[in-house]
Amino acid sequence: MTKIQPVIMCGGSGTRMWPESRESFPKQFLPLIGAHSSFQNTVLTLARSSSFARPIVLTNHDYRFLVAEQLAQVGIEGEIVLEPVRRDSGPAVGVAAEIAFQRDPESVVIVMAADHFVKDQDGLIALCEQAADVARKGRIVTLGIKPTHAETGYGYIHPGDTVAGAVRKVAAFVEKPDAKTAQTYVDKGYLWNSGNFVFSAATMRDEIARFEPAMAEACAAAVEKAKADLQFLVLDRAAFETAPQKPIDYAVMERTEVAAVIPADIGWSDIGTWAAVRDLSVRDGAGNAIAGEGVVLEGRNNLLRSDGLLTTIVGLDNVIVIATQDAVLVADAAQSGRVKDLVEKLKAQKRPEAQEHKRVYRPWGFYQSVDSGERHQVKRIVVKPDGRLSLQKHHHRAEHWIVVKGTAEVTLGDEVRLVHENESIYLPIGCVHRLANPGKIALELIEVQTGSYLGEDDIIRIEDVYHRN
């Protein structure tokens, strides 16, 4: 019997967990619960069982190197497939089914979100194996979470007749309810819709073609015309962007006659609010969850997370305080679900903090803004061993690099030189240059920019080993 093919959806922007989660570095890559990110926890859970094949990760162009780096950090090999545009979960599932079917028409696929948390990992594996047995017989099985309370933020599933073992037919999918209706659903034994699915590639492929033929055609063409780029498989853009933008729930699950559900009591959470992070975190005797530089005095049931900035709470209960290097969130825990609305307001005000961190990650490492003015900007740059920036030039700024750790290999025009710790080099406006780290340890330097315009779009790339535009 072939192994179950995991497909992990890893393209969301995670605005509900601002200010730690931003579009440039969303929540699935953050260690919100424990030492690993939720994405890493997902692949590590699957790696516990020999029932699963090497994972396929569906993500986008912006996150491709983050995915590759986080896989490498936990020693997991995976295949990374890039969506050229965002088309919601329907086309993503369609692509997953198409890839799996082309490689093995008998394959069974499990589609999982990268930003969820599961406490009972062995229980999840056992449920997936049970669901796979039913999926091989033509059912599309979703994991339905046994509710712990009357939640209004989730869709619900009404279980029907028994299919096999614990697996039941889906009598109905219902949308997010109000509080009174949610309690009625819980009382009647409805399940939360987790958005995780197990299916045979052939069945899902056929059902998408039946209900959404344009989507099926677009997915098949996008996979057929996909091309390799470095270690990534890039779906064909022209084909993929013709797919209707629609969730898989609306495209297939609410319309198919083969939907089934398996009840899951595995400590699942979509980590959808900061209050959920508090509840899942290790807490002190007063119920406070503290991460980073934080102190609480005479407060109970608070979440305090601080990235290097000493942050304190005095005499408050049930509050959320998230302090990053450039933004602070303070919220009533009961209102933490409104953070997404706050981010929309920040975007409307064109605040860069809504989407970008001060630390910006690149495939070669990262840079972080230290200071800026009208005609100057100071950055800290860290380049990984063997990392190499693009060969580039600027029309409006000069740069001065001071090495504080490691050794820099600097290309300046036709000359290549090594710059060691406590040494510096000046790069005049218009010069062609490149920075690389030839050493075995991280290269750290301070970059001082001066000029009439200091935007990131004043980078003319001449050559780039990471194939960026």
C-alpha positions, 0 to 999 in steps of 0.5 A, a space after each residue: 500500500 502506497 504511503 499517504 502524501 502530505 500536502 501542507 498549505 503554507 501561503 497565508 499572511 496571518 494578520 490576526 497575530 499582528 504585530 509578530 505576524 506580518 505579511 513579510 513573516 507570517 504566523 506559520 513561521 513563528 514559534 508561537 507555541 514551543 520552540 518550533 514554528 507551527 509549520 515545523 511542528 506540522 512536518 515533524 508530526 508527520 515525520 513520526 510515522 512511516 505512513 507518510 511520504 515526503 511532504 509537498 509544501 504549497 507556498 508562494 514566491 515570497 515565502 519560498 526561502 523561508 520554507 526551505 530554511 525552516 525545513 532544513 532547520 528541523 532536518 526534514 526534506 520536502 518538495 516546495 511547489 510555488 503558486 505564482 498568484 494566490 487563488 484560495 484553497 480550491 485551486 491549491 487542493 486541485 494542484 495537490 490532487 493533480 501532482 499526486 495523481 500524475 505520480 501515482 493514480 492510486 495515491 491518497 493525499 492529506 491536505 493540512 494547514 501549516 498554521 494549526 496546532 495539535 497537542 495529541 500528535 499520535 492521535 492525529 496520525 492514527 486519525 489520518 490512517 483511519 481516514 486514508 482507509 476510507 478515502 481509498 474507497 472514494 470518500 473525501 474525509 475531513 477532520 471534524 474537531 469535537 468542540 470544547 465550547 460554543 465557538 462563533 469563529 468556526 464553521 460546523 459540520 453536522 455528522 450523518 450516518 456511519 461510513 466505517 468505524 468512526 467515520 461518518 457521512 457529512 449531513 451538512 456543512 454550516 457557516 459560522 454561527 452566532 453565539 446562540 446557534 453555536 451552542 445549539 450546534 454543540 448540544 446537537 453534536 456538531 463538529 468544528 470544521 478544521 479545514 484538513 482533508 484526506 482523499 484519493 487524488 483520483 476522487 478529488 480530481 474527479 469532483 473538482 472537474 465535476 463541479 468546477 471544470 475551469 478550475 480543474 483545467 487550470 490546475 492540470 495545465 499549471 502542473 503540466 507546464 510547471 518548471 523547476 527553479 533552483 530547488 522549487 517547482 513553479 506552477 505555470 502562471 498563465 494557466 494558474 491565474 485562470 483558476 476561479 478564486 474559491 475555497 475548496 469548501 465552496 468548490 467541492 465539499 459543500 456540493 459533493 455526495 462523497 464528503 465524510 467526517 472523522 471526529 477528532 479530539 486531539 487538542 487542535 487549535 487554528 491559533 486564530 487569536 492571541 487569547 488562544 496562544 495564551 491558553 496553549 502556552 505554559 503559564 505561571 501560578 497566576 495564569 500569566 504566559 510570559 515570553 521574552 523580556 516581560 514582568 507582571 505585577 499583581 495581574 492574572 491570566 495575561 499574555 505578555 510577549 516581548 522581543 528584546 524590549 523590557 515590557 511590564 504589566 501592573 494590576 491588570 487581568 486578561 490583557 494581551 501585550 505583544 511588544 516588537 521592535 517597532 510596534 506594541 499591541 495592547 488588547 483585552 483578551 476577549 477582544 483579541 479576535 479584532 486584531 485583523 480589523 486593526 491591521 486593516 485600519 493600519 493598512 488604510 493609513 499606509 503604515 508600513 508596520 502593518 505588513 513589514 518588520 524592521 528585520 527583513 529576511 532574504 535568502 542570503 540572511 537578513 538586514 535590520 534597520 537601525 537608524 534613518 534620516 532624510 539623507 542617511 540610513 543605517 542597517 545591520 546586515 547578517 549573511 549566512 555562510 556561503 550566502 551571496 547578495 546580488 551583483 548590483 548598483 544604485 543610482 542614488 546612494 553610496 554605501 559604507 560597509 564596516 565588518 564586525 564579525 566574520 570575513 566579507 568577500 566584496 566585489 567592487 567593479 572588476 576587483 574582488 577583495 576580502 574585508 575582515 573584522 574591524 575593517 571597512 570599505 566604501 562603495 560610491 554611487 553607481 559602482 557595481 558591487 556584491 557582498 558574499 560570505 566565504 566563511 564558516 560563520 555568519 558575516 555581520 556588518 554595519 551598512 551606512 547609506 547616504 544619498 538623495 533616495 534610499 528606497 529598496 527599489 533603487 537596486 539594479 540587479 545585474 546577476 543573482 544566484 537566487 533568481 530574483 527579479 
